[in-house]
Amino acid sequence: MPNKVITRRGMLGSLALSAAAVALVACGGAAPPPTEAPKAAAPAPTTAPASSGAAAAPTTAPAAGAATSAPAAAATQAAPQAAAPAAGGGAKIPMKVAVWEMPARQWMTPASKAWAAKNPDVDLTLEVMVYNDFAQKQLALLATGTLQDVFYSGIKWFPTTASKGGMLALDDLTKTKDPGLDDFVPAALQGCKFEGKLMALPFETQPGNYNAVMINKDYFDSKGIKYPTEDWTYEQFSELAAKLTDPAKKIWGTDAALFSNYYDFTTISYAYGGSLLSDDAKKFQLTTDPASVKAAQWHYDLLNKLKAAPLRGDRDGLTFASGRVAMHCDGIQGVKGTAATIGDKFKWDVLSGPTGPTGLRGSDGFVSMYSVYAKTKYPEKSFDLASYLTSKDVQLDSFVREGQPPSRRSVWQSDEAQKVQPIWGRFIKWMTDPKTKGPFPHPANLRFAELQDKWSNTASPLFYGEVPFDQGMKACQDACQAIMDLPHV
């Protein structure tokens, strides 16, 4: 899920939902068959928004389809409740799980409730955490010892929490109760490791925010231009974009602003055979890596020489669904929503992003994952919950209903996925091809947010042609290297 300057930052499941569960947003496919309702003795788990200051009393779960939110202040744990009696007569196990606030992706709440219904010995509190705020809130909760027993992370901030001892290593637990490790996309599982130890289980992986290209087939046809194929290159992409641009009708060949995030830029550096960060992740290589220089020149020329993509002032209100863009660059996670917006306005298709000169594609290996708090009193139960939230059944259901990119190969390759759009099958071949270059480019000092801020502030003027190319390249290189030279967080 991605944090762009534009900011960050796209079948039929067998997920069993209890009668108390919040309904998932139905985005396609039929609803999964209901399971047995929870016993009357097991009250529905609560959902508590995170708050600052005094602990807030838990609230009831939001109604189906209702938007949830969480205050932006530093989060603390929900107020403890008196432990309800378990089915066997003993006190219930009090546990907390973080679920995200994301209107288009609400699957975490019903999935957590479904698990609670299957585990009546647990009193599970759901804490709603806003994705774009959780990087800092997670550290605040860790510092006060109030981190949830099970919590999600994005790969952007995952290593920082891991480096501060916030996550329980799961290697031994996976040996006693395998959550299906072999089914995870290798890049997803690798993204969940820190210093060689497995610190999380992934529920999402995808290759980047701009690696799916949606094309307006009706517009291609009107111009008499053949559709691109999966083996196209960046040079062919820019040539097509130039041919498709029609200034008189205010139609652009592409809306590509591909590199508003440094980690998205590195996907084309990978495709050209290099890397934006050095192997030890201590050097920023925009001006010293030939592949990165070529990538930067390609993007600069697309906007400023070919004028096939809009500059800063031409982007307001520009959408693919409006019919004013011939080729729309998106993440695969955005295709389902964009398709729904288009409706029947025009015919469209989606392709994998272009390749570099030698046929390479780059992936930033974006991963989202669930971890277990290192100080949880209930490691086995917490691991069981994390395993459930990353299971095939939950992932298939969230994918079909909400377009959540899965982390399991079996879901990417499933018949249900191919019925949604064949691009899913093509993407999993790309992501598991050993020639695909990656992974996510973390700076060695883990100052991701600072590096991203410097990049966004210096790369945008460069690519929009607001400064001379050589001057912009040097300014961006120097500013980003200065961040990478700082001490480890």
C-alpha positions in Angstrom: 0.0 0.0 0.0 1.8 2.7 -0.9 2.7 6.3 0.5 3.1 8.5 -2.5 4.1 12.0 -2.7 1.0 11.9 -4.2 1.4 9.9 -1.0 1.6 7.0 0.1 0.9 5.4 -3.0 -5.4 -1.8 -6.7 -14.2 -17.0 -6.9 -15.6 -17.8 -4.3 -13.6 -17.7 -1.1 -14.2 -20.1 1.7 -13.6 -17.6 4.4 -16.1 -18.4 7.1 -17.8 -15.3 8.5 -19.7 -15.4 11.8 -23.1 -14.0 12.2 -21.5 -11.2 14.2 -19.0 -10.3 11.5 -19.1 -7.1 9.6 -20.0 -7.8 5.9 -17.2 -7.4 3.3 -17.8 -4.9 0.5 -19.1 -7.0 -2.4 -16.8 -6.1 -5.3 -17.4 -9.2 -7.4 -18.2 -12.9 -7.2 -20.6 -14.5 -4.9 -20.4 -14.3 -1.1 -18.7 -17.3 0.6 -21.0 -19.8 2.3 -21.8 -18.8 5.9 -20.5 -21.0 8.7 -22.2 -22.0 11.9 -23.1 -19.0 14.1 -21.0 -18.5 17.3 -22.4 -19.9 20.5 -24.4 -17.6 22.6 -21.9 -17.8 25.3 -19.3 -16.1 23.2 -19.9 -12.3 22.9 -18.9 -10.5 19.7 -15.4 -9.0 19.8 -15.2 -5.3 20.2 -13.7 -2.8 17.8 -11.8 0.0 19.4 -10.5 3.1 17.6 -7.0 4.1 18.8 -6.9 7.3 20.8 -4.4 9.5 22.7 -4.3 10.2 26.4 -6.5 8.1 28.6 -7.5 4.7 27.3 -10.8 4.8 25.5 -13.6 2.3 26.1 -14.1 -0.2 23.3 -16.9 0.4 20.9 -19.1 -2.0 19.0 -18.1 -3.1 15.6 -19.1 -0.7 12.7 -22.2 -1.6 10.7 -21.6 -3.4 7.4 -20.3 -1.0 4.8 -19.9 1.9 7.3 -16.7 3.8 7.0 -14.3 3.6 10.0 -11.7 6.0 11.1 -9.1 6.5 13.8 -7.8 9.8 15.2 -4.4 11.0 14.1 -3.0 11.3 17.6 -0.6 8.8 19.1 -2.4 5.5 19.7 -2.8 3.7 23.0 -4.5 0.4 23.8 -8.2 0.1 24.3 -9.5 0.1 27.9 -9.4 -3.4 29.4 -12.6 -5.3 29.9 -13.6 -7.7 32.5 -12.6 -11.1 31.1 -15.7 -13.0 30.1 -16.0 -16.6 31.0 -14.7 -19.0 28.4 -16.7 -22.0 27.2 -15.0 -24.2 29.8 -15.7 -21.9 32.7 -12.3 -20.2 32.9 -11.4 -16.6 32.1 -11.0 -15.7 28.5 -7.6 -14.8 27.0 -7.5 -11.0 26.3 -5.9 -10.2 22.9 -5.7 -7.3 20.6 -5.4 -7.2 16.8 -4.7 -4.2 14.6 -7.0 -3.8 11.6 -6.6 -1.1 9.0 -8.9 1.8 8.2 -9.3 1.6 4.4 -12.7 2.1 2.8 -12.1 -0.1 -0.2 -10.4 -2.8 1.8 -12.3 -3.8 5.0 -11.6 -7.5 5.0 -9.4 -7.4 8.2 -12.4 -6.7 10.4 -14.7 -9.6 9.4 -11.8 -12.0 9.1 -10.6 -11.1 12.7 -14.2 -11.6 13.9 -14.5 -14.9 12.1 -11.3 -16.1 13.9 -12.7 -14.9 17.2 -15.9 -16.9 16.6 -13.8 -20.0 16.1 -11.8 -19.3 19.3 -14.4 -18.7 22.0 -11.6 -18.9 24.7 -10.3 -15.5 23.4 -11.7 -12.0 24.1 -10.4 -10.3 21.0 -10.4 -6.5 20.7 -10.0 -5.0 17.2 -8.1 -1.7 17.1 -8.5 0.4 13.9 -5.3 1.8 12.7 -5.0 4.2 9.7 -2.4 2.8 7.3 -0.6 6.0 6.5 -0.3 6.8 10.2 0.6 3.4 11.5 4.4 3.6 10.9 4.8 6.2 13.6 2.0 4.9 15.8 3.4 1.4 15.8 6.7 2.8 17.3 4.8 4.8 19.8 2.8 1.7 20.9 6.0 -0.3 21.1 7.7 2.3 23.3 4.8 2.2 25.8 4.4 -1.6 25.7 0.9 -1.4 24.3 1.5 -2.8 20.8 -1.3 -5.2 19.7 -0.7 -8.9 20.0 -1.0 -9.1 16.3 -0.4 -6.1 14.0 0.1 -5.3 10.4 2.9 -3.5 8.7 3.9 -2.3 5.3 7.4 -3.2 4.0 8.3 0.5 4.1 8.4 0.5 7.9 8.6 -3.2 8.8 12.4 -3.3 9.3 12.4 -0.4 11.7 9.9 -2.1 14.1 11.8 -5.3 13.7 15.2 -3.7 14.5 13.7 -2.3 17.7 12.7 -5.7 18.9 9.0 -5.3 18.4 8.4 -8.5 16.5 8.5 -12.2 17.6 10.6 -14.4 15.4 8.2 -17.0 13.9 10.6 -19.6 12.7 10.1 -22.1 15.5 6.3 -21.6 15.5 6.2 -22.4 11.7 8.0 -25.7 12.4 5.4 -26.8 14.9 2.4 -25.5 12.9 3.2 -24.7 9.3 1.0 -21.9 7.9 1.7 -23.1 4.4 5.0 -21.4 3.8 5.6 -23.1 0.5 2.5 -21.4 -1.0 3.7 -17.9 -0.3 5.3 -16.0 -3.2 9.0 -16.2 -2.5 9.5 -12.4 -2.7 6.7 -12.0 -0.1 8.2 -14.4 2.3 11.7 -12.8 1.8 10.2 -9.4 2.6 9.0 -10.7 6.0 12.5 -11.5 7.1 14.9 -9.4 9.2 18.5 -10.4 9.8 17.6 -13.9 8.5 14.6 -14.5 10.8 11.0 -14.7 9.8 9.3 -11.8 11.6 5.9 -11.8 9.9 3.5 -13.6 7.6 2.6 -11.8 4.4 -1.0 -11.1 3.2 0.0 -9.0 0.2 2.6 -8.7 -2.4 2.8 -6.9 -5.7 5.6 -5.5 -7.9 5.0 -1.8 -7.6 2.7 1.1 -8.1 3.1 1.6 -11.8 3.7 -1.8 -13.3 0.3 -2.5 -14.8 -0.6 -0.5 -17.9 -4.3 -0.1 -18.7 -5.0 0.8 -22.4 -8.1 2.4 -23.9 -8.7 0.0 -26.8 -11.4 2.2 -28.3 -8.9 5.1 -28.6 -6.2 2.9 -30.0 -8.7 1.7 -32.6 -9.7 5.3 -33.5 -6.0 6.0 -34.2 -5.5 2.8 -36.2 -2.7 1.8 -33.8 -2.0 -1.8 -32.8 -2.3 -2.7 -29.2 1.1 -3.3 -27.4 2.1 -6.8 -26.3 3.6 -8.2 -23.1 7.1 -8.1 -24.5 7.2 -4.3 -25.2 10.1 -2.1 -24.0 10.2 1.3 -22.3 11.3 2.8 -25.7 8.3 1.3 -27.4 6.1 2.6 -24.6 7.3 6.1 -25.1 7.0 5.9 -28.9 3.4 4.7 -28.5 2.6 7.5 -26.0 3.9 10.1 -28.4 1.7 8.7 -31.3 -1.4 8.6 -29.1 -1.0 12.2 -27.7 -3.5 14.6 -29.3 -3.0 18.1 -28.0 -6.0 19.5 -29.9 -8.3 17.1 -28.1 -6.4 17.4 -24.9 -5.7 13.6 -24.9 -2.4 12.3 -23.5 -0.6 9.2 -24.6 0.0 8.3 -21.0 -0.4 9.8 -17.5 2.9 8.3 -16.4 4.5 10.1 -13.5 6.2 6.8 -12.7 8.8 7.9 -10.2 7.1 9.9 -7.5 8.5 7.3 -5.1 12.2 6.4 -5.2 11.3 2.7 -4.7 9.1 2.8 -7.8 11.9 4.5 -9.8 14.2 1.6 -8.9 12.0 -0.8 -10.7 13.1 0.7 -14.0 16.7 0.8 -12.8 16.3 -2.9 -12.2 14.8 -3.3 -15.7 17.8 -1.5 -17.3 20.1 -3.9 -15.4 21.2 -1.8 -12.4 19.9 -0.5 -9.1 19.2 2.9 -7.6 20.8 1.7 -4.3 24.1 0.0 -4.0 24.3 -3.7 -3.0 25.1 -2.7 0.6 22.3 -0.1 0.5 24.6 2.7 1.7 25.1 4.5 -1.6 22.5 6.4 -3.7 23.3 5.8 -7.4 21.1 8.1 -9.4 24.1 9.7 -11.1 26.7 6.8 -10.7 24.7 3.8 -11.9 24.4 3.8 -15.7 21.0 2.0 -15.6 19.6 4.6 -13.3 20.9 7.4 -15.5 19.2 5.8 -18.5 16.0 5.4 -16.5 16.0 9.1 -15.5 16.7 10.3 -19.0 13.9 8.1 -20.4 11.4 9.6 -18.0 12.6 13.1 -18.5 12.3 12.8 -22.3 8.8 11.3 -22.1 7.5 14.4 -20.4 9.8 17.1 -21.8 11.0 16.0 -25.2 8.2 13.9 -26.5 5.6 15.8 -24.5 3.6 12.5 -24.3 2.6 12.8 -20.6 1.3 15.8 -18.7 3.4 18.1 -16.7 2.5 19.2 -13.2 0.0 21.9 -14.2 -1.9 19.6 -16.6 -2.6 16.8 -14.2 -5.5 18.3 -12.2 -8.6 16.2 -12.7 -7.0 14.0 -15.3 -8.3 10.4 -15.1 -8.2 7.3 -17.3 -11.9 6.8 -16.9 -12.5 10.2 -18.5 -11.1 8.9 -21.8 -8.4 11.6 -21.9 -5.5 9.1 -21.3 -4.6 6.4 -23.8 -2.3 4.4 -21.5 -2.8 4.5 -17.7 0.0 3.4 -15.4 -1.2 1.8 -12.2 -0.4 -0.9 -9.7 -2.2 -4.2 -10.2 -3.9 -3.4 -6.9 -5.7 -0.5 -8.6 -7.0 -2.2 -11.7 -10.2 -3.5 -10.2 -11.3 -0.1 -8.8 -10.3 1.7 -12.1 -12.3 -0.9 -14.1 -15.4 -0.3 -11.9 -15.1 3.5 -12.5 -14.8 3.0 -16.3 -17.9 0.8 -16.4 -19.0 0.5 -20.0 -17.6 3.9 -21.2 -15.0 2.2 -23.4 -13.2 -1.1 -24.0 -10.0 -1.5 -22.2 -7.3 -4.1 -21.4 -4.3 -4.3 -19.1 -0.7 -5.4 -19.7 2.4 -5.9 -17.6 4.6 -2.9 -17.6 7.4 -2.5 -20.2 10.8 -4.3 -20.1 14.3 -3.0 -20.2 16.6 -3.4 -23.3 17.4 -7.0 -22.4 13.9 -8.1 -21.5 14.3 -7.6 -17.8 11.4 -6.4 -15.6 12.0 -4.8 -12.2 9.9 -5.3 -9.0 10.0 -3.4 -5.8 8.6 -6.5 -4.1 6.1 -4.5 -2.1 4.8 -6.6 0.9 2.2 -6.1 3.6 2.3 -8.5 6.5 1.1 -9.5 10.0 3.5 -9.9 12.9 3.2 -11.0 16.5 4.3 -8.6 19.2 7.5 -9.8 20.8 6.1 -9.3 24.3 2.7 -10.9 23.8 1.7 -13.2 26.6 0.0 -15.5 24.1 2.5 -16.3 21.3 0.8 -19.5 20.1 -2.7 -18.0 20.0 -1.3 -14.8 18.3 0.5 -16.9 15.7 -2.7 -18.8 15.0 -4.5 -15.5 14.4 -1.7 -14.2 12.1 -1.8 -17.5 10.2 -5.5 -17.2 9.8 -5.4 -13.6 8.5 -2.8 -14.7 5.9 -4.4 -18.0 5.0 -5.5 -19.0 1.5 -9.2 -18.8 2.3 -9.0 -15.3 3.7 -6.8 -14.1 0.9 -9.0 -15.6 -1.8 -12.1 -14.0 -0.3 -10.5 -10.5 0.1 -9.1 -10.7 -3.4 -12.4 -11.6 -5.0 -14.4 -9.1 -3.1 -12.1 -6.2 -2.8 -9.2 -6.7 -5.1 -6.7 -7.2 -2.3 -3.4 -8.4 -4.0 -2.6 -11.8 -2.3 0.7 -13.2 -1.1 -0.1 -16.8 -2.0 0.7 -18.3 -5.3 -2.3 -20.5 -5.2 -4.6 -17.4 -5.2 -2.7 -15.5 -7.9 -2.9 -18.7 -10.1 -6.5 -19.6 -9.1 -9.4 -19.9 -11.6 -11.2 -17.2 -9.7 -8.3 -14.8 -10.3 -8.2 -15.5 -14.0 -12.0 -14.9 -14.2 -11.4 -11.5 -12.7 -8.7 -10.6 -15.2 -6.0 -12.7 -16.9 -3.3 -10.1 -15.8 -3.1 -11.9 -12.4 -1.7 -15.0 -14.0 0.8 -13.1 -16.1 1.9 -11.1 -13.1 2.6 -14.1 -10.9 4.8 -15.6 -13.7 6.7 -12.3 -13.8 7.1 -12.0 -10.0 8.3 -15.6 -9.7 10.7 -15.5 -12.7 14.2 -15.8 -11.3 15.3 -13.1 -13.9 13.1 -10.5 -12.2 15.2 -8.1 -10.3 14.4 -6.7 -6.8 13.9 -6.5 -3.9 12.4 -3.5 -2.0 15.2 -0.9 -1.8 15.6 -0.2 1.9 18.5 2.2 2.9 20.9 0.5 5.2 20.2 3.0 7.9 16.5 2.4 7.7 15.7 6.1 7.1 13.0 5.2 4.6 10.7 8.1 5.3 13.5 10.7 5.2 14.9 9.3 1.9 11.4 9.3 0.3 10.8 12.9 1.4 14.1 14.1 -0.1 13.4 12.2 -3.3 9.9 13.6 -3.8 11.1 17.2 -3.1 14.0 16.9 -5.6 12.9 14.4 -8.2 9.6 16.1 -9.2 11.3 19.4 -10.4 13.8 17.2 -12.3 11.3 15.1 -14.2 8.8 17.9 -14.8 11.7 19.9 -16.4 11.5 22.7 -14.0 15.3 22.6 -13.6 18.0 21.6 -16.2 18.4 17.9 -16.4 22.1 17.7 -15.2 21.4 20.2 -12.4 18.3 18.3 -11.2 20.1 15.0 -11.2 22.9 16.4 -9.1 20.5 18.0 -6.6 18.6 14.8 -6.2 21.7 12.7 -5.9 23.3 14.9 -3.3 20.1 15.4 -1.2 19.4 11.6 -1.1 22.9 10.6 -0.4 23.0 13.0 2.6 20.1 11.0 4.1 21.8 7.7 3.5 25.0 9.0 5.2 23.1 9.6 8.5 23.4 7.2 11.4 21.1 4.1 11.7 17.8 4.9 13.2 
